[in-house]
């Protein structure tokens, strides 16, 4: 294929993807209810409901500004062969087969972080602050940014080095070796995330003995789950929003509660939320999500192996000779429609899992307590109770609140 045609295909994909996102956002904006849904009047007084609409409006406007800015920067960068310019600068430092791509993506990553930093600051210290969510101090924010960059450099650099090395030594079959290496990392990361990565950002302390822990242990026995690790995380260090999650498997499986969740919910509600998280484990959702992630990675690398050496791919980005890291950039953009379709499948799968975990919680805890907890969590986070069905279909990994409440009503009958 002619590299000029390929260049304009890349531009078209970026424009279509952004316009599609704007369309869904606009449809979602138009679906906002003017009155509180009857089912939510106990947690959404009209004043709070109006605050929720303001929160949505501000985020909608901010999202459109930030996405437009990102698109314009990327289009200008592509038009003036920015990736080729960065590659030329890196080549003045090194032309080594390993260090060249590592330095290249290091420069791109740092530049991307600096461009996005003002938007992150505004989101955290203006929008989230205005609506009472932000608890992040400037010190914590700066440390988070530094830790994130260092962690991304170490983990991202190691994974990129592994893929590049396989590309050098395995030839056309590099994708297969890379798939094996990345799959092992995904499994390792899934198993050890809460014990190795999360402590870099948040403190976790075992849930202390008492009425709540006893109630949780009794529920876990009914659910056929051996409860070893329940931890409380200092989520209030950054936000007032509440959450809980299950992570890991084997001896490293762990349930983590945000301290804000304990502050916001009653005992039976907390137990019901944890029953939902245990449901994900007992129903093997975590394993299946990992398996699907591995298969998706394999498909991506297989297609990458087909196209990365195509000269037109590098030439479309201004580099005459095929170069792995430039081809990787071009492939990533061209692959985005396929990635979007696969991602849609994962979100559908995730919503199905959430319904199943809710039903599991309804069997082993009090379904009305889970309903009450879901309503409080949603209202306290000023979540949109009436999202547009299409926006939900393409973007929501969890079903909308009202749909989850209806499903739990059915389960109680």
Beta strands, then each sheet from edge to edge (+ up, - down):
strand 1: 204-206
strand 2: 230-233
strand 3: 244-247
strand 4: 254-258
sheet 1: 1+ 2- 4- 3+
end
